[in-house]
Amino acid sequence: FALDMDTKKMWFGQNGTWYNGGNPATATSPAASNLSGTVYPAITFYGSSINAFTANFGQSAFAYPAPSGFVAGIY
């Protein structure tokens, strides 16, 4: 998850690959744009057989580096 409230865009990815060819470092192909207000991290299991997840908000090292121009954690 990469969020840039300066450009009002966010991206989602998994295992070092951004979904739909997006690239937060170049601000291309965001999953959402024109964001406003306050954004809170959340997850839902609606319609899924998955019943567990792991989140890392920067308290330990990430498996993949943050995109260029982004920082890890909550600010």
FIMIFI-173253 format. One line per field, with one value per residue: residue in three letters; x, y, z of N, C-alpha, C, O, CB in turn. Coordinates in Angstrom, 1 decimal. Glycine has a CB too. Layout:
BEGIN
aa ALA; ...
nu X; ...
nv Y; ...
nw Z; ...
cau X; ...
cav Y; ...
caw Z; ...
cu X; ...
cv Y; ...
cw Z; ...
ou X; ...
ov Y; ...
ow Z; ...
cbu X; ...
cbv Y; ...
cbw Z; ...
END
This chain:
BEGIN
aa PHE; ALA; LEU; ASP; MET; ASP; THR; LYS; LYS; MET; TRP; PHE; GLY; GLN; ASN; GLY; THR; TRP; TYR; ASN; GLY; GLY; ASN; PRO; ALA; THR; ALA; THR; SER; PRO; ALA; ALA; SER; ASN; LEU; SER; GLY; THR; VAL; TYR; PRO; ALA; ILE; THR; PHE; TYR; GLY; SER; SER; ILE; ASN; ALA; PHE; THR; ALA; ASN; PHE; GLY; GLN; SER; ALA; PHE; ALA; TYR; PRO; ALA; PRO; SER; GLY; PHE; VAL; ALA; GLY; ILE; TYR
nu 0.8; 0.7; 0.6; -0.1; -0.8; -0.2; -0.4; -2.9; -3.3; -3.3; -1.8; -1.8; -0.1; 1.8; 4.2; 6.4; 5.5; 3.5; 0.0; -2.0; -0.1; 0.8; 2.8; 4.1; 6.4; 6.7; 4.2; 2.2; -0.6; -2.5; -4.3; -6.4; -7.6; -7.8; -8.2; -9.3; -9.5; -9.2; -7.3; -7.5; -5.9; -7.3; -9.0; -10.9; -12.7; -14.8; -16.6; -14.5; -12.4; -10.2; -9.0; -7.2; -4.5; -1.4; 0.1; 2.3; 3.4; 5.7; 7.1; 9.0; 11.5; 10.8; 10.0; 10.3; 11.6; 10.4; 8.7; 10.6; 10.8; 8.9; 8.1; 8.3; 5.8; 3.5; 2.3
nv -1.2; 2.1; 5.5; 8.7; 11.7; 14.2; 14.1; 13.0; 10.2; 6.5; 3.3; -0.3; -3.3; -6.4; -8.6; -7.1; -6.3; -4.0; -3.6; -3.7; -2.6; -0.3; 2.4; 3.8; 5.4; 6.8; 7.9; 6.8; 5.1; 4.7; 2.9; 4.3; 7.7; 11.3; 11.5; 12.5; 14.2; 12.2; 9.3; 6.0; 3.0; -0.2; -3.4; -6.0; -9.1; -9.8; -11.8; -13.6; -16.4; -16.2; -15.8; -14.5; -12.2; -10.4; -7.4; -4.8; -1.9; -0.5; -1.0; -3.1; -4.4; -4.3; -6.7; -5.9; -2.9; 0.5; 2.4; 4.7; 8.0; 7.6; 6.8; 4.4; 3.4; 5.0; 8.3
nw 0.0; -1.0; -0.3; -1.4; -0.4; -1.3; -4.1; -4.1; -4.5; -4.5; -4.2; -4.6; -3.8; -4.1; -2.8; -3.9; -6.4; -8.1; -8.4; -11.4; -13.1; -11.9; -10.5; -7.9; -7.5; -9.8; -10.0; -11.6; -12.9; -10.6; -8.0; -6.9; -7.1; -6.6; -3.9; -0.6; 2.6; 5.6; 5.8; 6.8; 7.8; 6.9; 6.8; 5.3; 5.4; 3.9; 1.7; 1.3; 1.7; 3.2; 6.5; 8.1; 8.4; 7.9; 9.0; 8.5; 9.7; 9.6; 11.9; 11.9; 9.7; 6.2; 3.6; 1.1; -0.4; 0.3; -2.2; -4.3; -2.9; -1.0; 2.4; 5.1; 7.3; 9.6; 9.3
cau 0.0; 1.5; -0.4; 0.5; -1.9; 0.1; -1.0; -4.2; -3.3; -2.8; -1.5; -1.7; 0.8; 2.1; 5.5; 7.3; 4.8; 2.3; -1.2; -2.4; 1.0; 1.0; 4.2; 4.1; 7.6; 6.5; 2.8; 1.4; -1.6; -2.9; -5.6; -7.4; -7.1; -8.6; -8.5; -9.4; -9.9; -8.3; -7.3; -7.2; -5.7; -8.4; -9.0; -12.1; -12.7; -16.1; -16.6; -13.2; -12.2; -9.1; -9.5; -6.0; -3.6; -0.3; 0.3; 3.6; 3.2; 7.0; 7.8; 10.1; 12.0; 10.0; 10.6; 10.6; 11.8; 9.4; 9.0; 11.3; 10.0; 7.9; 8.7; 7.6; 5.2; 2.3; 2.7
cav 0.0; 3.4; 6.6; 10.1; 12.7; 15.4; 13.9; 12.4; 8.9; 5.4; 2.1; -1.6; -4.3; -7.6; -9.2; -6.3; -5.9; -3.1; -4.1; -3.0; -1.9; 1.0; 2.7; 5.0; 6.2; 7.7; 8.4; 6.3; 4.0; 4.5; 2.2; 5.3; 9.0; 12.3; 11.2; 13.7; 13.8; 11.4; 7.9; 5.1; 1.6; -1.1; -4.6; -6.7; -10.4; -10.0; -12.6; -14.2; -17.6; -15.9; -15.3; -14.0; -11.3; -9.8; -6.1; -4.2; -0.5; 0.1; -1.4; -3.9; -4.3; -4.8; -7.7; -5.1; -1.5; 1.4; 3.1; 6.0; 9.1; 7.2; 6.3; 3.3; 3.7; 5.9; 9.7
caw 0.0; -1.0; -0.3; -1.6; -0.3; -2.1; -5.4; -3.9; -5.1; -3.7; -5.0; -3.9; -4.5; -3.3; -3.1; -4.8; -7.7; -7.9; -9.2; -12.6; -13.7; -11.2; -10.0; -7.0; -7.7; -11.0; -9.8; -12.7; -12.8; -9.2; -7.8; -6.6; -7.2; -6.1; -2.5; 0.2; 4.0; 6.4; 5.3; 7.8; 7.3; 7.3; 6.0; 5.4; 4.9; 3.2; 0.5; 1.1; 2.6; 4.1; 7.8; 8.8; 7.6; 8.7; 8.6; 9.0; 9.6; 9.7; 13.2; 11.6; 8.3; 5.1; 2.7; -0.2; -0.1; -0.1; -3.5; -4.2; -2.6; 0.0; 3.7; 5.7; 8.6; 9.7; 9.7
cu 0.9; 0.4; 0.4; -0.6; -1.5; -0.5; -2.4; -4.4; -2.8; -2.7; -1.5; -0.8; 1.0; 3.4; 6.4; 6.7; 3.6; 1.2; -1.5; -1.3; 1.3; 2.4; 4.1; 5.2; 7.5; 5.0; 1.9; 0.5; -2.0; -4.2; -6.7; -6.8; -8.1; -9.1; -8.6; -9.7; -8.8; -8.4; -6.8; -6.9; -6.8; -8.3; -10.4; -11.9; -14.0; -15.9; -15.3; -13.1; -10.9; -9.6; -8.3; -5.2; -2.5; -0.1; 1.6; 3.5; 4.6; 7.7; 9.0; 10.4; 11.0; 10.7; 11.0; 10.8; 10.6; 9.7; 9.8; 10.4; 9.0; 8.7; 7.8; 7.0; 4.0; 2.7; 1.5
cv 1.2; 4.5; 7.9; 11.1; 14.0; 15.3; 13.3; 11.0; 7.8; 4.2; 0.9; -2.5; -5.5; -8.2; -8.4; -5.9; -5.1; -3.6; -3.2; -2.2; -0.5; 1.1; 3.9; 5.9; 7.2; 8.3; 7.9; 5.1; 3.7; 3.6; 3.1; 6.7; 10.0; 12.1; 12.5; 13.3; 13.0; 10.0; 7.0; 3.7; 0.7; -2.4; -5.3; -8.1; -10.8; -10.7; -13.3; -15.4; -17.3; -15.3; -14.8; -13.1; -10.8; -8.4; -5.6; -2.7; 0.2; -0.2; -2.3; -3.8; -4.9; -5.8; -7.0; -3.6; -0.6; 2.1; 4.4; 7.1; 8.8; 6.7; 5.3; 3.8; 4.6; 7.3; 10.6
cw 0.0; -1.2; -0.4; -1.6; -1.0; -3.5; -5.4; -4.5; -4.2; -4.6; -4.0; -4.6; -3.5; -3.8; -4.1; -6.1; -7.4; -8.9; -10.4; -13.3; -13.1; -10.8; -9.2; -7.2; -8.8; -11.0; -11.0; -12.3; -11.3; -9.1; -7.5; -6.7; -6.7; -4.7; -1.7; 1.7; 4.7; 5.9; 6.5; 7.3; 7.8; 6.4; 6.3; 4.8; 4.1; 1.9; 0.3; 2.1; 3.5; 5.4; 8.7; 7.9; 8.6; 8.1; 9.2; 8.7; 9.8; 11.0; 13.0; 10.1; 7.3; 4.3; 1.4; 0.2; -0.4; -1.4; -3.3; -3.9; -1.5; 1.3; 4.3; 7.0; 8.5; 10.1; 9.7
ou 1.7; -0.4; 1.4; -1.3; -2.4; -1.0; -3.1; -5.4; -2.1; -3.4; -1.2; -0.7; 0.6; 3.6; 7.0; 7.4; 2.7; 1.5; -1.2; -1.6; 2.0; 3.2; 4.1; 5.1; 8.1; 4.6; 1.0; 0.8; -1.9; -4.9; -7.9; -5.6; -9.3; -10.2; -7.9; -10.1; -7.6; -9.5; -5.8; -7.6; -7.3; -7.6; -11.0; -11.2; -14.2; -15.1; -15.0; -13.7; -10.7; -10.5; -8.5; -5.2; -2.6; 0.0; 1.9; 3.5; 4.6; 8.9; 9.8; 9.7; 10.4; 11.9; 12.0; 10.1; 9.8; 10.9; 9.7; 9.4; 8.3; 9.9; 6.6; 7.6; 3.6; 3.5; 1.6
ov 1.4; 4.4; 8.1; 11.3; 14.8; 16.3; 13.1; 10.8; 8.1; 4.1; 1.0; -2.5; -5.5; -8.3; -9.0; -5.2; -5.5; -3.9; -1.9; -1.1; 0.3; 0.2; 5.0; 7.1; 8.3; 9.0; 8.6; 4.4; 2.6; 3.6; 2.8; 6.8; 9.6; 12.4; 13.5; 12.1; 13.1; 9.5; 7.3; 3.2; 0.8; -2.3; -5.2; -8.3; -11.9; -10.3; -13.7; -15.4; -18.1; -14.5; -14.7; -13.4; -10.9; -8.2; -6.0; -2.3; 1.4; 0.2; -2.4; -3.2; -5.9; -5.7; -7.4; -3.2; -1.0; 2.2; 5.0; 7.3; 9.7; 6.3; 5.3; 4.6; 5.0; 7.5; 11.8
ow 0.9; -2.0; 0.3; -2.6; -1.2; -4.1; -6.4; -5.1; -3.2; -5.6; -2.8; -5.8; -2.4; -5.0; -5.0; -6.9; -6.6; -10.0; -10.3; -13.9; -13.7; -10.6; -9.7; -7.0; -8.8; -11.9; -11.3; -11.4; -10.9; -10.1; -7.8; -6.5; -6.4; -4.3; -2.0; 1.9; 4.3; 5.7; 7.1; 6.4; 8.9; 5.4; 7.3; 3.9; 3.9; 1.0; -0.9; 3.2; 4.3; 5.4; 9.9; 6.7; 9.8; 6.9; 10.3; 7.5; 10.2; 11.2; 13.8; 9.3; 7.6; 4.1; 0.8; 1.1; -1.4; -1.7; -2.3; -4.6; -1.0; 1.2; 4.0; 7.7; 7.4; 11.1; 10.0
cbu -1.0; 2.5; -1.2; 1.3; -2.2; 1.6; -0.1; -5.3; -2.5; -3.7; -0.1; -3.1; 2.1; 0.9; 5.3; 8.5; 4.5; 2.6; -2.4; -3.6; 0.8; 0.1; 5.2; 4.0; 8.8; 6.8; 2.8; 2.3; -1.1; -3.1; -5.4; -8.0; -6.7; -9.9; -7.5; -10.4; -11.2; -8.5; -6.4; -8.3; -4.3; -9.8; -7.8; -13.3; -12.4; -16.7; -16.8; -12.1; -11.9; -8.2; -10.2; -5.2; -4.3; 1.0; -0.9; 4.9; 2.2; 6.9; 6.8; 9.8; 13.4; 9.4; 9.7; 9.6; 13.0; 9.2; 7.7; 12.1; 9.3; 7.0; 8.9; 8.4; 6.2; 1.2; 3.7
cbv 0.0; 3.4; 6.6; 10.1; 12.9; 15.6; 13.0; 13.4; 8.9; 5.1; 2.2; -2.2; -3.6; -8.7; -10.6; -7.0; -7.2; -1.6; -4.2; -2.1; -1.7; 1.1; 2.8; 4.5; 5.3; 7.0; 9.9; 5.8; 2.7; 5.8; 1.2; 5.1; 9.3; 12.5; 10.3; 14.7; 13.1; 11.5; 7.7; 5.0; 1.0; -0.5; -5.6; -6.0; -11.4; -8.6; -11.6; -13.2; -18.8; -14.8; -16.4; -15.1; -10.1; -10.7; -5.1; -4.8; 0.1; 1.5; -1.9; -5.4; -4.9; -3.6; -8.8; -5.3; -0.9; 2.5; 3.4; 6.2; 9.6; 6.1; 7.5; 2.1; 4.4; 5.4; 10.2
cbw 1.2; -2.2; 1.0; -3.0; 1.2; -2.2; -6.3; -4.3; -6.4; -2.5; -5.7; -3.7; -4.8; -3.4; -3.7; -5.0; -8.5; -8.2; -8.3; -12.3; -15.2; -10.0; -11.2; -5.6; -7.9; -12.3; -9.7; -13.8; -13.4; -8.5; -6.6; -5.2; -8.7; -7.0; -1.8; -0.3; 4.1; 7.9; 4.0; 8.9; 7.8; 7.2; 6.4; 4.7; 6.0; 3.0; -0.7; 1.4; 1.7; 3.3; 8.5; 9.5; 7.0; 8.5; 8.9; 8.3; 10.5; 9.6; 14.1; 11.9; 8.1; 4.3; 2.4; -1.3; -0.8; 1.1; -4.2; -5.6; -3.8; -0.5; 4.7; 6.0; 9.5; 10.7; 8.7
END
